[in-house]
Amino acid sequence: MAAFEVAARSKKEKYEQLRAELVSEHGAVEVVPFIVGVLGSWDPNNNKFMRQLCSRKYGDLMRKLCVKDTIRSSRNIYIEHNTGVRQELDLI
């Protein structure tokens, strides 16, 4: 959980200048860190944002797809690093 908190704080700091610019143009703006770890760990705070964004059914599907894509990308990087062979990006 500590790693998720550090990542969330880092993302908020990273996008603070953009947030401030958007506030001046559009009014209230909030940065919501959406975090998926490189091995597919899911930040429980993502669920709160997902409930605001979409239905529970679609939120469950999106969580599974995000985790799946993250694991696949991490695997491809690992395989390419060890073999030197570029891995294809299958998009679903």
Order of alpha helices (4+ residues) and beta strands (2+ residues): alpha-alpha-alpha-alpha
